[in-house]
Structures are given as structure tokens and as C-alpha cells.
Amino acid sequence: MTGLDRAAPRRSALWRNTDFLKFWFGETVSLFGSQVTTLALPLTAVTAFAAGPSQLGLLGFVTWFPYVLFALPFGVWVDRSRHRPMMIASNVIRMVLIGLVPLLAALGRLEFVPLVLITAAVGTASVLFDVGWMSYVPTLVRDRDFLVDANGKLGATSAAATAAGPGLGGVLVTALTAPIAMAVDAVSYLASVVSLLLIKTREPKPEPKDGAPRRLLSELGEGLRWVVGNRYLWQIALFGGLCNFLSNATNTLYLLYALHDNGLPPGLIGLVLSIGAVGGVIGASVSGKVLRRLGVGRTYAVFMSTTFLGLLLVPVAGGPRPVALGVFFVAYFLAYLGVSVANVVVSSLRQIVTPHALLGRMNAAMRTLLYAGAALGTAAAGLLGEQLGVRTALWLFAAGSVAMIVAVALSSITRLREMPAAAA
């Protein structure tokens, strides 16, 4: 009987883990707020500063590039320290910085350069939180048989936030203007801070192995060597980074393509993302059943390919508004469905094959490689969209999606029938 099979009859036990439920609730509220900002931030740039592809590419780049700069040293820090205090500090910082945007807008002092600087600072705080929470979940959920279910629940609420957030954001932007709508995100971080403060699970401070002194560069190298040397982890990093490159590039240009080329108002732009992201909710909700039926490898192959198929359809949208809307809905439904299920697979696989003492550095190395792709994707979208036109650039990224479907089919992850043995 596999770990996935053993988990099935006991999955309800996770509902009795009150500290996991507190974390899950706070993260859910925070994710909903962040999705409002995902739409409101670029719309602030477009409506307030008439931003084009290059400006939106710059905003996206400074959102993700802090992962390249800081994820590895933050990963060492996370492995040396208790995770919860770092996560609380990260959310306090993000709450204050996001709250500055509606405040500056209300005072008539909001300008593009401060918006870029705030975005970069929020991105830096997000690096610390993301590296911390990926390593914190195994502290709250100690039985590996429950990790797939825990990641599925977190994935489901992330997908639900992705589904509802842009639609809510579109309504708030229409009613309040884009900068003021971001106040919702600031309040959501406060809810997350409170939920983390209520967690009672004791988290011992990590001690150096064998009492040896800790050196930053050697610990960074240990984390990177683990990722590069593990046959599953390096493929997750490579394919995930390329997926982030293509999806961020496509999403950056989608806003301009829908707004200018197809004449969609902000409310409909958000509605496309919200209805499309229902696929993510469905995917995360059924991910455990799909894994048990198809096995790890086939689940990964099918749903990574589904993600790229969705991205491929975005530049197809055009013509009458109902037709364009329909294609956008299908494209984002498939993209969110695929990435939601694939993320549950790779998150669980990463946690299972990595020793607990290396989780922070493994997640940091992963974040560096994955979000390097995201940062480069937004930058490439800005440059190519400016030089070639938005739709032509979208077709180039669509061609990359076709190539990735072939590459995923050749991955050794696709040959996994079940999760491998847990790392010692």
C-alpha cells in the first residue's frame, strides 16, 4: 500500500490539526487580498500613468527579481531560525508597504517610481515568507502521509483566491479606483499575522549539525548541491522556471491585449481570470484522487501539459467580444487547472525527498530558480511587446509552450508511479 493509499482513510485527521487550520485560514485570507493587488497594481500603472508593455514589464520584473537576489541567503537564515517569527515579520512589512499605495493615492502623491520601489520591497518580504512557509508546513503536519492532503488544501484555497480575487479586484477597481482597492490586501495581511500568532505548536530552534560553526557560503552550496544533485528536484526547477517564464510573460501581455486589442473593461478582465481560475479550484480539490488513480508521473505529465495548452490559447482570442471572452475563459481555465494539480505533485515531492534540515535551503534554491524564470518572463514580455507588438509577442510565447509540452513528456518525473521513499 502506497503513502497515498494510506492517507485516504485517515485524511479527516488533518481537520483535527488546529494549528494547521489556523495557518490555512490566515494564508487563505492573505491570498485573497494578494489577488486583488495582482489586478489592481498593473491597472494602477495603466490608468494613473498610461503604462505600456515596458512599464508593466518593469513592475513584474521587480516583483519577482528579489527571489533571485535574496532567496538563497534567506533560505540559510530560515534553516538557522524558527520559521514563524520570520513569517509574522514578513506579513507586517507587506501590510505597511501595500497600505502606503492607497494612502499616497488619497494624498495625491502617488508616482510611478515610488510604486516601483514599493513593489520591489513587497517582493523582498514575500521571498522571506514563501521560503519560510514551505518549510513550516512539515512542522505543523509531521506525518508525510498527510503532506499531499495539506498541500492540496493550501492549493485549493490558493486557486479559490485566484478565482475570486481578480473578479473582486475588478469590482473594487471600478468602484474605488485601482490604488484604493489595494487597501483590501493590506488588511488581509493583518488577518494572517493574527492567525500565526495563535498557533501553539512549539518550534525548536535548529542547532548546527555536530556543533560545527555555520558558514553562509558553505550552507548556500549545500542547498544548491542538494537541488542540482537530486534527479527530481533539478527537473522540477528547470520545468517550473520555464513554466513561470512563459506564464508570466503571457499574463503581463494579456492585460494589454484584453484591454486595448479586445476592448475589455477592467471588470471583464478580472472576470476572465476569476472564471478561468475555477479550474484551479477544481484541480486542487481533486488532486489527491487524481494522484491515486493516475500515479505521480502521469499526473505531472498530463497537468503540466494542460497548463501549457492554456497559455497557447491566449493569443487565439479575438474577433467579436463574446468569442474573445470564450477563448480567454477556456485558456485560463486550462492553465489554472493544470498548474494547480501539478503544484500539489511537485510541492509534496520536494518535501518528501528533502531532509528536514535542508528544507529551507532547498525551498530557497527552488524559489531562486523558479522565480528567475518569472522575472525574466515579465521583462521579456515588456521588451518583445514594445518591439514586436503585443499579439506577435504572445504568439512567440505560445510557440515556447508547444516546445515545453514535448520536454515534459521526456522528463523522468513522468515515469514515477508513486512518491519515492522519504529522505532521512
N, C-alpha and C positions, 0 to 999 in steps of 0.2 A: 504493500500500500504506500503510495507516494505521500509527500508532505501536503500536497494539495488535497488528496483524498482524506487524510486525517483531519484537515482543517474544517471540512464541510460540516460534519455533525456537531462540531463544537464552536462554530462561528459566533453563536449567540453570546459566548463568554466575553467577547470584546465589548458588548454593551454593558457589562458589569465593571469594566475598567473605567472608573470615574475620572481618573486623571487624563486618560486618553480622550475621553469625551469632552473634557474641558478644553484641552488643546484643540481638538477638532472643531468645537464651536467657535473659539476665538479666531482660528485660522479661516474658517468659513466666512465670518463677518468681514475680516480683513480682505479676503479675496474678492468679495462683492464690491467693497469700496475701491479696491485697486482697478477693477474692471471698468468702473465709472471713469477713473482717470485715464485708462488706456484709450478711451474715445475722446474724453474732454481735453486732454493735453494737446494732441495734434490739432484738434479743432480750435483750441485757443490760439495756436500759432497761425492757422489758416485764416480765422476770422479776425483776429486782432492785428496780425502783422502781414497778411496776404502771403503767407509762406508757400513756397513751391517745393518741388521734389528735393532740391539740395538742402533747404532748411529742415524739412521733415526728416531727411536722411541724417542730418546732424543731430537732431533731437533723439532719434532712435539710436544713433551711434553712442552718444554719451550716456544713454540709459544702460546699454549692455557692456560698454568697454570697461567699466570698473571691475567686471568679473575677470577680465584678462589681467588687470593690474593687481588686484587685491585678493582674489580667491585663494591662491596658494598660501600666502602668508596668513590669511585669516584661517585657513584650514589647520595650519600648525597651531595657531592660537586656540582654536576650538578643541583640538585634541589635548591641549595642555590645561584646559579650564572646564568649569561647569558650563553647560550649554544655556540653561535657562536665563541667567543674568544677562548674557550677551543678546539673546533674543529680545528680552524686555527692553534693553537699551536701544537696540536697532529700531524697534517699533516706536519708541518715544521720539527718536530723531526723525523718523519718517513722518510721524504725526505733526511735528512742529514745522518741518520744511514744506510739506504739502499744504498745511494751513496758511503758509505765507502767500501762496498764489492768490486765493480769493481775497486775502487781506490787502495785498498790493493792488489788485484789480479794483477793489472798492475805493481805495485811496487815489486811484488814477496814476499809480506809479509803476505799473507792470510794463516791463520792456522785454525784448527778445533775449538779450544777453543774460539778465538775471534768471529768466525762465530756463535757459540752457544750464546755468550754474546750479540752480535748484534741482533740475533733473539729474545732473551728474552726481550731486550729493545724495539724493534719494537712492540712486542706483548703487552707490557705495554702501549705504546702510543695508540695502536689500541683499548685497553679497553676503554680509555677515549673518543676516537672518537665515538665508537659504542654506548656507553651509551648516549652520547650527541645527536647523530643524530636521534636515535629512539624517543627521547623526543622533538627534534627540528621540526620534520615534522608536528605535530599538531599545532605548532606556525605558520608555513607557510600555512598550509591547515586547516583553522579553522572550516569548515563545515564537520561534521562527515560523511555526505553522500558522500564526495569526498575522504575519507581516503582509502577505498578499492581500488579506482582507482589510487590514488597516490602510494599506496604500490604495486599495480600491475605494474605500470610503473617502479618503482625502482626495483621490482623483475625481470621485463623483461630485463632491462639493466644489472642487475647482472647476469642473465642467459646468456645474449648475451656475456658478458665479459668472463664468464666461458666457453662458447662455443669457442670463438675466441682466448682467452688468451693462453691456452696451445698449440694450434697449432702455434700461433705466437711465443710463447716461444720456441717450438721445433725448429722452423726455426732459431731464433736468437741464440739459444744454439749451433746449428750446425755451424752457420756462424761465431759467435763471441766468443764462449765458454760460459759456464753457468754463471760464475761470471760477465762477462762483460754485458750479456743480462739483468742483474738486473738494469742497469742504466736506462732502459726504465721506470721502476717502480718509480725511484726517480723523473724523470721528470713529471710523471703523478700526483704525489702529489703536485707539484708546480701548475699545472693546477687547482687542487681542491682548493688550497689556494686562487688563484686569483678569482675563482667563488664565494667563500664565502665572500671575501672582497667586491664584487659587490652587494651583497644582501642589500636591503634598508629597509626591514621590521623591525620596531622597536621592540625590545625585552625587556620588562621591567624587572628589576631585581626582583626576587622573594623576598617577605618580609615574615618574620616569622608570623605564624598564631597567631592572638590576641596579637601580640607584645611579645610573650613568648621567652625567651632565647633558643638558639638552642644547643642541646647536641648530639654529634656524635652517641653514643650508642643507645639513645632513637630513633633517626631518622633511624638508621640502623634497629632497631627492628620493627619500624612502616612499613618500606618497606617489610621486610620479612614476617611479620604477614599478610600484605595485600595479598601477593602471596600465602602463605600457607592456608590462610583462604578463598580464593576465589575458588570455586569448579572447575572453568575452568582454572584458572592460574596454580594451582598446577599440574593439569594433563598435561598442555602444557609443564611445566618444566620437569616433570618426563619422558614423552614420548620423548620430544625433547632431553633431556640429553642422554637417551638410544640410540636414533637415531644417535646423534653425536658420541657416543661411538663406535657404530658398523660401521658407515660410515668412521670415521677417521681411525679406525683400518684396515678396508678393503682398504682404499686409500693408507695408509702407505705401506702395503704389495703389493698392486697392482704394484707399481713401480718396485720392485724387481722381482715379479712374471712375469711381462711382459718382463723385461729386461733380466733376467737370465734364467727363465724356458721356456719362449716362444721365446726368441731371438729377441725381437722387438728393433729397434734402437730408440733413443730419438725422432726423428721426428714422427715416427708412434705412440709412446706412447702419445705424445701430440695430435696427430690427433684423437686417440680414444676418449680422453677427450673432444676435440673440437666438433667432430661429435655427440658424445653422449649427450653433453650439449645443442645441438639444441633442445632436448626435454624440457630443462628448459626454453628456449626462447618461445617455443610454449605454455608451461604451463602457464607462467606468462602472456602471451598475451591474453589467453582465460580464465583466472581465473575468471574475473567478470561474463562472460557469463555462465561458469560452475556453479558458486555460485548461480546465479539466477535460473538455471534450476534444479540443484540437491538439493539446500539448503546447509546451513553451515555444518551440521553434516555429511551428506553423502559425501560431497566433501572432508571433512577432512579424513573420513574413507577410501574412495577409493584411495586417492592420497598418504596418509601415507603408506598404504599397497603396493602401486606401488613402492614407494621408497625402502621398504624392499625386495620386489621381485627382484629389480635390483641388490641390494647388494648380494642376494642369488645366482645370476648367475655368479658372478665374478670367483669363483674357478672352475666353469664348463668349462671355456675356456681352450683349449688345443688342441693337435694334429697339423695338418698342419696349417701353418700361416694364410691362408685365413679363416679357420674355427675359430681359436682363435680370430682373429680380428673381425669376425662377432659376436661372442658371447660377446666380450668386448663392441662392439658398442651397442648391444641391452641392455646389463646390465646397461651401463651408461646412455643411452637414458631414460630408465625407471626410474632410480634413480633420474636423474635431473628433469625429468618431474614431478615426484611425489613430490619431496621436494619443487619445485618452486611453485606449486599450494598450497600445504599445508602451506608454509611460508606466502603467502598472507592472507590466512584464519587466522592463529594464530597471525600475526602482527596486523591485523585490530581488531581482538577480544581483544587482550591485550590492545590496545589503547582505545577502546570503554568502557571497563569495569573498567578502572582505572581513578580516578580523576586526573586532570592536575597537581596538586601539588605533586602527588606521582609518576608521570611518570618516573622521573629519577631513583628513588629508586626501582620501580617495574622493570624497564629495567635492572638495575644493579643486582638485585636479580636473575632475569631470566638469565642474562649473566653468573653469578656465577654458577648456577646450570647446565645450558646448556653446558658451556664450561669446567666445571669439567668433564663432560662425554667425551668431545673431548680430553682433556688432558690425561685422564685415558685410552681412546681408543688407542691413539698413543703409550703410554707406554706399554699397554698390547700387542699390535702388535709387538713391539720390543722384549719383553720378550718371548712371545709364538713363534714368528717366529724364534728366535735364538734357542730355546729349542726343538721345535717340527718340524721345517721346515716350509717354507712359505705356501705351499699349505694346509698342515694339519691345520695350524692356521686359514687360510681363511675359511676352512670348519667349524671350531668351531664358527666363527663369523656368518657364514651363518645359522647355527642352531639357533643362537640368533635372527636372522631376522625372522625366522619362528615363534618363540615364540612371537615376537612383533606384528606380523600381528594379532594374536589371541587377544593380550592385547588391541590393538587399537579398535577392534570390540566391546569390552566391555566398552569402555570409554563413559562417559555421554556427552562428546562433540559431539559424533556421533548422539545424539538424538536432537541436536539443529536444528530447521527448518530455523531460521533466526537469525541475530545478536540480542543480548539482548539489553535492554534499556541502554543508555549511563549513565555512572556514574556522579553523581552530582559534 
